[in-house]
Amino acid sequence: MEQLIAPILFIGVVLYVAYPLFAEPEEDIRKDPRNADREQVLEEKENLVANLKDIEMDYRMGKLSQEDYEQLKSDFEQLAVGVFDRLEQLGPQKRPKMKKK
């Protein structure tokens, strides 16, 4: 009987101790509109950076002329400046608070 109870008790203790490591962050951080705005702006930033890389690759492969490349690059760089400004206006990201037990 002890051979059955000891492993079950051990597994229970391990799960109890490890639970906070695998728990979801607090809900209130996700509901913060500033964090939602930040996520949207970060996604826009990633898309713009990817587009700039694609433009560069297309130009190097000869798919774009010099004028088209310069125009597209200029347009996307201006959009990127706007995204970086909005990201700066949002301020630092809030960190989730740890629950105290």
Secondary structure, 3 states (H helix, E strand, C coil): CHHHHHHHHHHHHHHHHHHHHHCCCCHHHHHCHHHHHHHHHHHHHHHHHHHHHHHHHHHHCCCCCHHHHHHHHHHHHHHHHHHHHHHHHHCCCCCCCCCCC
